[in-house]
Amino acid sequence: MSTYVKRQITGVLSQAAQTFPALVVTGSRQVGKTTLLKHVFGKKAGFVSMDTMDIRQWAREDPRDFLRNHSAPLIIDEFQYVPEILPYIKEKIDLDRTPGSYFFTGSQQLAVMKNISESLAGRVAITELQPFTYSEKKGENFETWKDWFSAVMNYNRQSSLMTPAQGMMESSYPEVFTNGKIDKNLWYSSYIQTYLERDIKTYYDIGNLENFHRFMTLLAARTSSILNYNSLTSELGISLPTVKKWFSILEASGIVFKLAPYYRNIGKRVTKTPKFYFTDTALAVHLAGINSAEYLIRGNTAGQFFENMVISEFYKQKKHFNINQNLFFINHRNLWEIDLLIEENKQLRPIEVKLAATINNQHIKNFPKVEELIDIITEDRYVVCNGEENFKMKGINIVNWRGL
């Protein structure tokens, strides 16, 4: 039996519901949007799902009658199926701007954002729910990003240590994580099929679904790398515009995200192409066809998946705290790279990600190089690794990934 796991974004939602008449929670399929809204607002708000065909038809054919019979406060699930109802909800809101009147969920973010921007501009708060963070899976929630970051950096070793392979293969999707009886590989296979058939095919003209699936598997094998559209085009035998469109679909759907390169005032010496990651590392591992923890950790892509796991935690926390801090990386002529730069107070905090358990001088050699190139690097530098304890090495903070 599954149990409810408190979400980090809860405080942001509660605050938004006290300010705006409407609130939208977007995010990829199965990240727990409906469960979250029901748990936070279900005691005071009614609930209706547009996933149900007869309800959907009623809302389309007679929206005023539908809203007369479903008074605010109201949770409307999967509202992207009935965008026609939004102008009528706008009418209701303009007559009564009581905060927290309407709550929406939507899985397809491109469709959601287009409809919302046209219909409820200025009346709605938009939030984006991610798959579980590692801290949520540990039962930890924090008031601020600073509190979370401090906890990561002051991690105390737990009695039993999860291995990196276990961490990379542990699902961040609520249903899989909370229900130990689920066959994870079967669930992911069904998830991918549902995503392709129901969402992608419904909203986008992508042509061959089999080729799109191949595209996803190819991305999984290349996660944590520079986004090279031309290379993908060559390997798949499809056009460059198609590859770019397909990646945009995955990004808009919350399956993957980009990490921007940092190149301000540096010129041609660094790459200006983003890297990309999966929001759920276990999905990337599944798409890559890896079913064994031993095979994963011994394979030549172990470092990539470990980096994906760590970087995605910073990305998901940023989204859930709804903060404006920018996340970057820097790559200098493919000679050296800093995996993550966190922009804060006009300074950049550098973080390296290393799968190794024993950190040596080789692992920290890029910090002086980035300091020479950029004059706003903080004195706080970090290596997130597979060590068991947090400590300092030549002024560098060596951090256990399990503190994430």
Buried (B, 14 or more C-beta within 10 A) or exposed (E): EBEEBEBBBBBBBEEBBEEBBBBBBBBBBBBBBBBBBBBBBBEEBBBBBBEBEEBBEBBBEEBEEBBEEBEBBBBBBBBBBBBEBBEBBBEBBEEEEEBBBBBBBBBBBBBBBEBBEEBBEEBBBBBBBBBBBBBBBBEBBBEEBEEBBEBBBEBEEEEEEBEBBEBBBBBBBBBBBBEEEBEBEEBBEEBBEEBBEEBBEEBBEBEEEEBBBBBBBBBBBBBBBBBBBEBBBEBBEBEEEBBBBBBEBBBBBBBBBBBBBBBEEBEEEBBEBBBBBBBBBBBBBBBBEBEEBEEBBEBEBBBBBBBBBBBBBBBBBBBBBBBEBEBBBBBBEEEEBBBBBBBBEEBBBBBBBBBBEEBEEEBBEBBEBBBEBBEEBBEBBBBBBBBEEBEEEEEBBBBBBBBB
